Amino acid sequence: MDYASIVTTIRTLALEAGAEIMQVYESPEFEVKAKSDASPVTEADERADALIARGLAAAFPEIPAVTEEQAESHGIEAPVFFLVDPLDGTKEFVQRRGDFTVNIALIENGVPTRGVVYAPAKGRLFYTDASGQSQEESGPFGDTPGALKALKVGKPDPAALVVVASKSHRDQATDDYIAKYQVADFRSAGSSMKFCLVAAGEADLYPRLGRTMEWDTAAGQAVLLGAGGEVVRFDDHTPLAYGKDGFENPFFIALAPGIDLVSG
């Protein structure tokens, strides 16, 4: 696997998709449509999706891509594939809160081994390099990568954890679970940025007790794994795997190692 070429390509595609998204985001108004599951979709989702799908197919025709916005791709079964969410956090996008991301991941035998998470409105870019180490790149983001900071999860203090939770999907069940820990501080973030905050050592624990799809989590999980973190199923604390039937995730917990997880 030519990881160097893959990383270069998905970084470039994420930046280009981010530029397309920001054109729509900064326009005076844009149309919001509802998909079959009642979730919102905008022109930005569709433009970013088309750009990424074309780019991946041109660069790696031998590797199939599963993308949120193309239902026909959801029947793909392969040991190696790309998994794409062109605009994660559409609700944040619609409300112009800035917490949305472009997500592209490479899945190998159920594991997200490389990935990129780009938050264009926040100016933050996270990705795994060719070796698998996760980096945060400082802007401006040009053809040649700028300054890189290797990401490493923090060392959690079990008596003073920093927990990150969703802005749009936090519920009572999540709050009840968080209450089982000794928490010193909360961070609130949308989209896959929550994984990146744990990867960057800015949070220790991110529990998700709600419905997600694999394209929502794959790139963020790749970044967290490359920073020494973990993502496990909520029910049995085994690693969260990919390529599941229907691409739907169970509840999960993302964390920095060193936390004694409690049962739900």
Secondary structure, 3 states (H helix, E strand, C coil): CCHHHHHHHHHHHHHHHHHHHHHHHCCCCCCEEECCCCCEEEHHHHHHHHHHHHHHHHHCCCCCEEECCCHHHHHCCCCEEEEEEEEECHHHHHCCCCCCEEEEEEEECCEEEEEEEEECCCCEEEEECCCCCEEEECCCCCCCCCCEEECCCCCCCCCCEEEEEECCCCCHHHHHHHCCCCEEEEEEECCCHHHHHHHCCCCCEEEECCCCEHHHHHHHHHHHHHCCCEEEECCCCCECCCCCHHHECCCEEEECCCCCCCCC
